[in-house]
Amino acid sequence: MDITERFLKYTQFDTQSSEESQTVPSTSKQLIFAKYLKEELEREGMSDVEMDEQGYIYATLKANTKKNIPTIGFISHYDTSPDCSGANIRPRIVENYDGSDIVLSEGIVSSPTKFPELKAHIGEDIIVTDGTTLLGADDKAGIAEIVQAMCWLRDHDEVEHGDIRIAFNPDEEIGMGAHHFNVEKFGCEWAYTIDGGDLGELEYENFNAAGAKVNIKGVSVHTGYAKGKMVNASRLAVEFAEMIPATDTPEETEGYEGFYHLLGINSCCEKATLSYIIRDHDREKFEHRKNFIEECVRKMNEKWGEGTVSVNLYDQYYNMKEKIDPNMHVIDIVLKAMQESSVAPKVQPIRGGTDGAQLSFKGLPCPNIFAGGCNFHGPHEFVSVQVMEKAMQVIIKICELTAHYND
């Protein structure tokens, strides 16, 4: 099975996670794919293959040498984003892409005018959606690359390597992927998530992240007798949302700039809930942003009465740079692996998160490497076959270079 066939097979499983769920994994359909992956790894000859009851999969490609080589790992997540449907995905390969508009379906077009990243893949074979779902390259491309790299190493015993651990987990898209990851069982000195974007991306700085649920209590009264009595929670929700600076939103920020993102509003006259995520690379600014949300709540209660508005603020993950800086050999190996694979590194901060951030704070230094997908979480998502192959080559080269780490 080649990498394209493997990836296309993975896309046929609906693995969308859910922020509203309290179970692990957050959706039972993720376990269907997890069981398939476990069985696939067993068929491909991996050792120590296991899946726990929460859907975390661990496996080993055994060392082919008796040298003292550090055990390293590669990790990807198999859930897809709640932002867009992951059911009944119908991928299509655009062979030898010529740089023109790609009609996904009637009225839905991926154009290099709007999506300039397409231009970097002229002449390549790119996999697109039919315009009704996301593709799932985030992060099934990463899984396909890891599995394909392990199969290649299995079949090329002339390439020396130590024990290589791989792991696949649920619920990364809702910030919960690493919460139940067993770092001790994984048993690696360091690892890499294969969960980045386009060719050459290498990330070891990410947002500090928090979530906020703002709850508003209204008073419902018949509209004919509402004067002086009704408190319309829907209108208060709009009022609260307008307190957030319009310049501090994802669509107005870039680089190291943080933001508040309103995920959604559920409301009626009697009650309303606003769901936010809060992001900033700078820890001090991150704490300030959380304090600002609490200040907005205080001001609303001053106006509408104590207890009208409340907030549940919770941290999700922190900037992994703090844990990577003392372990820069982990980055040096990747940079050399990319160089020897003819990949130009693009070292940049993640404007998002990765399981590697949480894992780094659990004692497993874990930067993030490109998987090849672009325009994640929507119908314009695509991935290049050639970039997936390059990611696989980089994984192989990392394993080879690590074999000489102590030389």
C-alpha positions in Angstrom: 0.0 0.0 0.0 1.4 3.4 -0.9 1.0 6.6 1.1 -1.8 7.9 -1.1 -3.9 4.8 -0.8 -3.3 4.7 2.9 -4.4 8.3 3.4 -7.5 7.9 1.2 -8.5 4.9 3.2 -8.2 6.8 6.5 -10.5 9.6 5.2 -13.4 7.2 4.9 -13.7 7.1 8.7 -15.7 9.9 10.3 -13.7 10.8 13.4 -15.1 14.2 14.2 -14.6 15.1 17.9 -17.0 17.1 20.0 -16.5 19.9 22.5 -19.9 19.2 24.1 -19.0 15.7 25.2 -17.7 14.6 28.6 -16.5 11.2 27.4 -13.1 10.0 26.3 -12.9 9.9 23.4 -15.5 12.6 22.9 -17.2 10.6 20.2 -17.6 6.9 20.0 -17.0 6.9 16.2 -13.4 7.7 16.8 -13.0 4.3 18.4 -14.0 2.6 15.1 -11.1 4.1 13.3 -8.8 3.5 16.3 -9.6 -0.2 16.2 -8.8 -0.2 12.4 -5.5 1.5 13.1 -4.5 -1.0 15.8 -5.3 -3.9 13.5 -3.4 -2.3 10.6 -0.3 -1.8 12.8 -0.4 -5.5 13.8 -0.7 -6.5 10.1 2.3 -4.3 9.2 4.4 -6.2 11.8 4.7 -3.5 14.5 5.5 -4.7 18.0 3.9 -3.9 21.4 0.7 -2.8 19.7 -2.0 -1.8 22.2 -5.0 0.4 22.4 -6.4 1.4 25.7 -10.1 1.9 26.5 -9.9 5.6 25.7 -8.6 5.0 22.2 -4.9 5.8 22.7 -2.8 3.6 20.4 0.9 2.7 21.1 3.2 0.6 19.0 7.0 0.0 18.5 9.3 -0.6 15.5 12.0 -2.6 17.2 15.7 -1.5 16.9 17.7 -3.3 14.3 21.0 -2.7 16.1 22.4 -3.3 19.6 23.9 0.2 19.8 22.8 2.5 22.6 20.4 4.7 20.7 17.8 7.0 22.3 14.2 5.8 22.0 12.2 8.5 20.1 8.6 8.7 19.1 6.2 10.1 16.5 2.7 11.1 17.3 -0.4 12.1 15.3 -4.1 12.5 16.2 -7.0 10.9 14.4 -9.9 13.1 15.3 -11.1 15.8 12.9 -12.4 19.3 13.7 -15.9 20.0 15.0 -15.9 23.0 12.7 -16.8 21.1 9.6 -18.4 17.7 8.8 -16.0 14.8 8.5 -18.7 12.3 7.4 -18.9 10.8 3.9 -15.7 12.5 2.7 -15.3 12.2 -1.0 -11.7 13.1 -1.9 -10.5 13.7 -5.4 -6.9 13.7 -6.7 -6.0 16.6 -9.0 -3.1 15.3 -10.9 -0.3 17.6 -12.0 -2.1 20.6 -10.7 -1.8 23.5 -13.3 -2.4 26.5 -11.0 -6.0 27.2 -12.1 -9.2 27.3 -10.1 -10.4 24.0 -8.8 -14.2 23.5 -8.8 -15.0 21.4 -5.8 -18.7 21.4 -6.4 -21.3 23.8 -7.8 -20.6 27.3 -6.4 -17.6 26.1 -4.3 -14.2 26.9 -5.9 -10.7 26.7 -4.5 -9.0 29.5 -6.3 -5.3 30.5 -6.0 -6.5 34.1 -5.9 -8.2 33.4 -2.5 -5.9 30.6 -1.5 -2.5 31.5 -2.7 -0.8 28.5 -1.0 -2.1 26.5 -4.0 0.5 28.1 -6.2 3.3 26.4 -4.3 1.9 23.0 -5.5 1.8 23.6 -9.2 2.9 20.4 -10.9 2.1 18.2 -7.9 -0.8 15.8 -7.3 -3.1 17.4 -4.7 -6.0 15.8 -2.9 -9.1 18.0 -2.5 -12.6 17.6 -1.1 -15.9 17.7 -2.9 -16.8 21.0 -1.2 -19.2 19.5 1.4 -16.8 18.3 4.1 -13.3 18.8 5.3 -10.6 16.4 4.0 -9.1 15.2 7.3 -5.4 15.7 6.4 -5.3 17.3 9.8 -4.1 14.8 11.0 -4.7 11.6 9.0 -1.9 12.8 6.6 0.4 12.6 9.7 -0.8 9.1 10.5 -0.3 7.9 7.0 3.2 9.4 6.9 4.3 7.8 10.2 2.9 4.4 9.3 4.4 4.5 5.8 7.8 5.5 7.3 7.7 2.6 9.7 6.9 0.2 6.9 9.8 1.6 4.9 12.3 1.2 7.8 10.9 -2.3 8.4 11.8 -3.2 4.8 15.2 -1.5 4.7 17.2 -3.1 7.4 20.4 -1.4 6.0 19.2 1.8 7.7 20.3 1.6 11.3 17.8 2.8 14.0 16.9 2.3 17.6 13.5 1.5 19.1 10.9 3.9 17.5 7.6 4.4 19.3 4.5 5.6 17.6 1.2 6.8 19.1 -2.1 7.9 17.8 -4.7 9.7 19.9 -8.2 11.1 19.9 -9.6 14.6 20.7 -6.6 16.9 19.8 -9.0 19.2 18.0 -10.8 20.0 21.2 -7.6 20.5 23.2 -7.9 17.2 25.0 -5.6 14.9 23.0 -2.7 14.8 25.4 -4.7 14.8 28.6 -4.8 11.0 28.8 -1.6 10.3 26.9 0.6 7.9 28.9 4.1 9.4 28.6 5.6 6.9 31.0 4.3 4.0 28.9 5.4 5.7 25.7 8.9 5.6 27.1 10.7 8.0 24.8 13.5 10.5 25.5 11.8 12.9 23.0 9.2 12.8 20.3 7.7 14.7 17.4 4.1 15.4 16.5 3.5 15.1 12.8 0.7 17.7 12.7 2.0 20.8 11.0 1.0 22.4 7.8 2.8 22.8 4.5 6.2 21.6 3.4 9.1 22.4 5.7 7.1 23.8 8.7 8.8 23.2 12.0 7.2 24.6 15.1 8.3 24.7 18.7 6.5 27.8 19.8 2.7 27.8 20.2 0.0 29.7 21.8 -0.8 29.7 25.5 -4.4 28.6 25.4 -7.5 28.9 27.5 -11.2 28.4 27.1 -14.0 30.5 28.5 -17.7 29.8 28.9 -19.7 32.9 29.7 -23.1 32.2 31.1 -25.9 34.8 31.2 -29.1 34.6 33.3 -32.1 36.4 31.8 -35.6 37.0 33.0 -38.3 35.9 30.7 -41.6 37.8 30.8 -44.5 38.0 28.4 -43.6 40.7 25.9 -46.8 42.5 26.5 -45.9 43.0 30.1 -42.1 43.1 29.9 -41.4 46.7 30.7 -39.1 47.0 33.7 -39.2 43.2 34.2 -37.6 41.4 31.3 -33.9 40.8 31.1 -33.2 39.4 27.6 -30.2 37.2 27.8 -29.8 37.1 24.0 -29.4 40.9 24.0 -26.9 40.7 26.9 -24.9 38.2 25.0 -24.6 40.6 22.1 -23.6 43.3 24.5 -20.9 41.1 26.0 -19.5 40.1 22.6 -19.2 43.8 21.6 -17.0 44.4 24.7 -14.3 42.3 23.1 -12.0 44.5 20.9 -12.7 43.9 17.2 -9.0 44.1 16.5 -8.2 41.2 18.8 -9.9 38.5 16.8 -8.3 35.7 14.6 -9.3 37.5 11.4 -7.5 40.6 12.4 -4.2 39.1 13.8 -1.1 37.3 12.7 2.3 36.1 13.8 2.8 36.5 17.5 -0.5 38.5 18.0 -3.0 36.9 20.3 -6.8 37.0 20.1 -10.2 36.2 21.6 -12.3 33.9 19.3 -16.0 33.6 19.8 -16.8 30.0 18.9 -20.5 30.3 19.3 -23.6 31.7 21.1 -26.5 29.6 22.3 -29.3 31.8 23.6 -32.9 32.5 24.3 -34.5 35.2 26.4 -34.0 33.3 29.6 -30.4 32.2 29.3 -27.4 32.5 27.0 -23.9 31.0 26.7 -21.0 32.4 24.8 -18.0 30.1 24.1 -14.6 31.6 23.6 -11.0 30.5 23.1 -8.2 32.8 24.3 -4.8 32.7 22.7 -1.4 34.5 23.1 2.2 33.4 22.7 3.4 35.7 25.5 2.5 34.3 29.0 2.1 37.7 30.6 -0.3 38.9 27.8 -2.1 35.6 28.0 -2.9 36.2 31.7 -3.9 39.7 30.9 -6.4 38.5 28.4 -8.0 36.1 30.9 -8.2 39.0 33.4 -9.9 41.1 30.7 -12.7 38.6 30.3 -13.3 38.5 34.0 -13.3 42.4 34.0 -16.0 42.3 31.3 -18.1 40.0 33.5 -17.7 42.3 36.5 -18.8 45.3 34.4 -21.9 43.4 33.1 -22.9 42.5 36.7 -22.4 46.1 37.8 -25.0 47.1 35.1 -27.4 44.2 35.2 -27.1 42.9 38.8 -24.7 40.6 40.6 -24.9 37.0 39.4 -26.4 37.9 36.0 -23.2 37.0 34.2 -20.6 34.4 35.2 -17.6 32.8 33.5 -15.8 29.5 33.7 -12.2 30.0 32.6 -9.9 27.1 32.1 -6.3 26.7 30.8 -5.9 24.3 27.9 -2.1 24.3 27.2 1.0 26.5 27.3 3.8 27.5 25.0 6.2 24.5 24.5 9.2 26.8 23.8 9.8 26.9 27.5 10.5 23.2 27.5 12.2 22.9 24.1 14.8 25.6 24.6 16.8 23.4 27.1 16.7 20.5 24.6 17.6 22.1 21.3 19.3 18.9 20.0 15.7 17.8 19.3 15.4 20.7 16.8 18.9 20.3 15.4 18.2 16.7 14.4 15.0 17.8 12.5 16.8 20.7 10.7 19.5 18.3 9.5 16.9 15.7 8.5 15.1 18.3 6.4 18.4 19.5 4.8 19.3 15.9 3.9 15.8 15.4 2.5 16.0 18.6 0.3 13.4 20.3 2.4 13.8 24.0 3.2 12.9 24.5 6.9 10.2 27.0 7.8 10.6 27.6 11.5 7.6 29.6 12.8 5.3 29.9 15.8 2.1 27.9 15.7 -1.0 30.1 15.6 -2.8 27.3 17.3 -1.9 24.3 19.5 -0.6 20.8 19.2 -0.6 17.8 21.5 3.2 18.4 21.6 2.7 21.4 23.8 1.0 19.5 26.6 3.3 16.6 26.2 6.3 18.9 26.5 5.0 20.0 29.9 4.5 16.3 30.8 8.3 15.8 30.4 8.4 14.7 26.7 10.0 17.4 24.5 7.8 17.3 21.4 8.1 19.8 18.6 5.7 19.8 15.6 6.7 18.8 12.0 4.8 19.5 8.8 2.2 16.9 7.6 1.5 18.7 4.4 -2.2 19.8 4.7 -3.4 23.3 3.9 -6.7 25.2 4.7 -7.6 22.9 7.6 -11.0 22.6 9.1 -13.0 23.4 6.0 -14.1 22.3 2.5 -11.0 24.0 0.9 -8.6 21.8 2.7 -6.1 20.0 0.5 -2.8 18.0 0.8 -0.1 17.3 -1.8 0.9 13.7 -2.4 4.5 14.8 -3.0 4.6 16.8 0.3 3.3 13.7 2.2 6.1 11.7 0.7 8.6 14.4 1.8 7.2 14.2 5.3 7.7 10.5 5.3 11.3 10.9 4.2 12.0 13.4 7.0 10.7 10.9 9.6 12.9 8.2 8.2 15.9 10.6 8.2 15.3 11.6 11.8 15.4 7.9 12.8 18.6 7.4 10.9 20.3 10.5 12.4 19.2 9.6 15.9 21.1 6.3 15.5 24.3 8.4 15.4 23.2 10.8 18.1 25.7 9.4 20.7 28.6 8.7 18.1 
